[in-house]
Amino acid sequence: MLLVVAGSCARKSTPTGKLRISLGAVEGGPTVNGVYIWGHNKTFGLTFGAHIPGNGRETNLPLKPGVWNFKVIAWDGPNMFEGVTRCGGHGDISFQGGDVDVPIHLTPNCGHPFAAGPDAQYLHTANAYPNQLKPLRLHTCRSLKAVTDGDGLCDHAYAGETQSFRIVLPSYLPRPEWEIGPYAPDSLKSACINIGAAGASTNLRIPVGNGIPESPRVYIEAFPEPGCGGTAIVKHYPVGLLGAQPPQGTLFSSVLHSVFFMKQGVNQGLDDLSIFGNGADGHGSGAGLGVDPILVDSETYTNTAGETRTWSARRRIVGTIPQASSTRLGLAQAFTDNLDFKVGDEVMWHVAVANMDDACDGNTSAPDHLTGGSYGFAHVTAIYGSIAQIEIDHLFPNGVDSDGLFGSTSGNLVKANAFGAKQCVMQLIRVPNFQKLTVTGNLTLTASGFSLGPAASLTSGIGGILAIRVKDRIVISPGQNLTVDMTGKGYPDNDSTANATYMRGVSPSGFTQTQCSGNGGVPRDCHLPNSMGGGVGSGGFNLGGGGGGHIGSGGNGQDNNGEMFGMGGLTVADFPSGPRYFPNFVMMGAAGGHGSTDGIVTIPQSGGNGGGIIFISAREILGPTASASLTASGVNGGLTTGGSVLNNGAGGGAGGSIILRTQFSDLQTIDSYVVGGPGVNGVTAGCGGGGGGGGRAFIQSCLSLTGLNAPIVAGGIKGTGATCLGALADPGQPGSATVNTNATHSFCP
């Protein structure tokens, strides 16, 4: 190849140089189909580029005097930038005017720093032509903060807005090295390439440069629609892909590709990406996760590291031993090391019940004392499964109370069951940290409901919570659905024993121990709510139970001629010590109360259970033709039967809590429900129960979630009783839905 630079003395300051290029002597192959030339003026810091579209063509460029060097690259494939690549160049030439011949020889050896960087990592060395450029793979991400190599995806961030792109090697007149400017219509462009969630692997062999101005400029036309549709955003890389400036782009090498990560999307915000976990549990796949539904607290699976793990082991905490910078917990039951818990696991602790503000710790003046609904996350630092102890990197507050949780190194956290005694129920739950979760068929995840049996029971005081983190993405196969179901898994109707002493709905404020009806109709105030728990119909006639409360209050049970109907449960705003709102507290829905009457001692049915807690943080949730359904609603209870006219309806349980955080989702449909359970209809002469209150749905994202339907937070419908003489029952009041899309969330890139 011969490059001729001819000068003219008409304007000595900017003589016109004529560049004539001939393609007659290309080594090692057929005539090339595309040629690109670029040059650099070291004296004045200028560069130019030109697409030479055929054989024997000429181009005219105004070349300023100075020290120039020239580089040429050519391709022989059917499409631009494809096929065997040939490279050549010429070192420094001092151009002061006049004609200068610049010989450039093109060979299949592209192992030059101006094309392939300072080392061989961007070259294929084991093919027919050993020094060919690796083809390009492009990822478009909304943040490049955590990208560290070419084998990952958009680590800790979500895919960018780009749906398709073209690579451009621009034709432009000499301009300053770092100046961004337009390019001519005859610039060399690739075909349009569509991009997916896993990036786009191409056959494009693009010179990456060596990060200095002698490198070829590269522009990327990024389109918001497939097929290069919509208005393009042009990304400029004036010193080549290897010289891309973070946070706009970064280049890595993989075994087969030059991998370029391009930032395209929302502006960067603060960084709190730990919310999506560390991926320690590997890749979970729907094909290998076991039965459906998956009961996450008891079933096992084998992760990609070959470890068999319990999905989400849980134990009741029965004591604490404060350490210098950690806490050793005594658990109610031994566990299997490295199956249920292992060092490094994330765990969630949750105070399910604290019937008094000082039940779990004594210093109620502190802002962080442990009332019902308190929770937090920590990591396991040591395990002693055979003796039922575990150590976590968290120091609990107020570790001095001899009567509460933290004065005890062993023993039962559920205090004496006598009425008025302190009750503190606290559990520890392993939180799976998946790298990726693939749903290959319709899949249901659930967990055991909260159990409040006898204090001595090893399995009491646990359940009701499903918590998962996914570092990268949840991927749901086309046309499939992921269901996360915690319906009726919240606070129960007391301890589920067939005894009339357990009838007001359980709530974060504990459970009652007194007999609530009978004894000639003498009321024991059990028609009043147990804080959020529904009250019991109390007295000598048929009465409906009250609905459980949460964000919305429970509805009152149906009255019968002025007797003491069960009152609906209160809300999280009604605690004497102040409201208990998320994110400082997270609660299950409270249970409804029994419908009741005089003379009942054995009651086989109960008030409705509240909804449980769903806690999911996943960086992305993907599946444009798939769907997800999250449900933590309360349920209806039953009838109080056992006499000729004793068929009274119980109150419904309150809706629970859904906390969903993600940066981005393209699911076709996302539904969420924290509905109160319905009050039960009375039968014969029975009265209806009140509806449960609605729960809380709290959804945060960095971008609007495609397919997200408004969360359903309605209160439960009221029960009816045709022959009751007093006021009708009430429905539960609605809960709260928070859908907060904001690119400045702490977990947004």
Phi, psi and omega in degrees: 000133180243124177251120180251126176250114182250130183256163176226142184263012181299319177229099187297333183288326179223071180297151179271124177257137178255118181258119177243127184241134178242134183258023187283345186231069178259124187279137164080035176164186183286176176298133182285156183255349179208136181226139178229134179236141174218154182220161183224129176260107182290332185292315185247002178067049181243154172224158171216165176212150180208140173266121176260105194277357182198191182275137172068018180279162178235156175217147180249128179226139175281103183260121178285145178301157179142189180269115182247153162227156186228144179228147180223141174222143183219156182228148180243011183283173182290335178238158183301137180073012180248166179089195178288134182258136178236138187231156175193170179184175178221139181288197189298133175231127177274113185251115181241009183119165183084180183270134178228125175271130181238101179283131177230124182254121180268129177226163177289001178272105180254027180278044179258143181303327182292341180254320191238013179085177186285348177225188188266012187290342179258018179243143165277130182245001185232053174223188184301323175245105197291345183238053177268150178292140173293144175292158185273139163241131184245132170243139174244121189231157177272350174206143177246017186301320189251008178285124185235349180201173183273002182264349181267191174248219177274077187304132177061017179214176180248163183298149180285181184280346186294129177254341178200165185201164168230144172266137182234127164259111196278145166267125182202152178285160182307134179213164178304150190309313187260004183286133177268131181206180182286173176226153187287155180300334181272014177302152182281121184234147174280170168293163177288135181233127177279151182234142179244189182297332181264017180084188181229114173272128187238176170257013184280123179255097188255130175296131185265346181074186180232022173081009178237169187298344176289352180286154177286136173295144175229131174245146176238122174271112184256127185247145181278355182230153174300158178070022181057043176267158181085184183275126183283144166255126184264123177260129187254130176231086191290342176241031174088171183293323180292335179264014179302141185263119174300146009266016187278337180187157177203142185248137175226168177244136168248184183299321188250345190224157157272121190250116181249126176258121182247130176282126177209110180152208188294158177294154180289142175242204178286168188240117173213058188283354177296346180299338181262007173084180184252002177072015186296337180273006174074203185262117175265131180239140180302335180284342184238012184268358176100209188288165176233120009282152176273121177270097196295341184272351185230336184274158182247163174210162178252121183275178185290346174275002180083010181269137172267123184230149167287133182312304185206078180298149179214145178217151173280136177276127181245359178179167181223150174230097182299137175248182183297315182226018181206182178224130172267130183253135168270131184251159185286345187210142176298162179218168181266119179303137175068358171255303178278310178225148173215161179300133182099343178299146168273141178229154175243131172253146186213129175272105182280322184222131168212098189286348174224154183298336179253021182290323182259337171205155194271342188266086183285353178281344180282143182289345184248023180288159195268090172267171180302135182095351176295147181201169176187176182234150180205178176237148182283130179250341177201150181229142178220067189300322185293336177250015174058047176228151181212147181244136182231155184273058180215134175256117178286154179284159167056053185275041185233355187283119183285342184258345183260207185295317198266000172269354188254132174264354176199174178109182188261123181288336173283107184291180183310140186281002179296145180302132180092348178284157180289141177233127178223117181238120185224139182231160178239132186230131173285135180254108178301135176245089181280147169287317180206148178232115183254127178254107185264350176210179176298122189230139176240129173250136177210179178214163178295147177287162179294129182246131177231068179276198178305145186303327183283349182292135180291337184256009177276157176075020178225163176106177175089000184229134173236115183231129182217141169240144178228115187295316183260284187200150164266124180243120180253127184298156182306132176076002184259170184225136171257122178248126173247112193237110174239033178296128177066018183260011181268215182297134182266179173280086181055218190262018174063018174273152180277072184214133184292352178280357180236092185221334175286147183295141177287146179212180175301345178268015172098208187216155183270160183231353182271159175287127191262350176202177183095195181054051176072022176083009180287118183286150176244031180066015181281356172288341177285151180290151172271075189056248179282344181283142181292145178278168184256141171298121188233124178146193188270359181235177182287130185216141178278151177279155178277149177284153176288157181245162172206253172286314172268146179285154175285152177280148175291147173289168183285137180276154175226089175064041172085005178283179188274087176294157177288127181276149180291150180294153180281184183247175178293346177276353190257007180292139181302328182275001178120163182300153180234082184260153169292143014267001180286334179224151172221133190227151167281163174286142180282157182277155173280165179265161176295148156280141189208170176200176181299140171092357181278125176244320179246122184235108185284342179249167188219175172293161182289142176287149173281169176280154180276200182241130172246124183230101184233127172236117180222131185302314176223151173231110192241146177152083188297342175244016182250177183215165176219145179226122179246124185226126175221052184273159170281169181233168176282156175268219182226195179258146170273108183246164178138000178212175186292330182229036189251026185268077185258142183277139177275163176281151178281153176283153180280155173294151182268220185230137171238122175239113181235124176234131178206155175279324187200146173213140174243021179302147178294322182215135170230117179247147177216140185222126170226056187276144173289146178288151181286147169290147184275139177290140170286152180241146183060250180261012184282160180255156182274156178269161177281153178284150176286152178285156177287156182261207183239130169245122184233108187236124178238142176210164177273327175235160177303137183273117178299130175083002181287118173273153180302129179302143179264116186233024186294152170286158180288150179289157182278151170275162181234160174215115192295328187254002177292144190262347185259202182294148178291160174293165180248147170287161172288155179275152184293156177270212186228137175239124175242114174243108189240104177257118186201123183291352181260009172307151183298338182263007179273148182282000000 
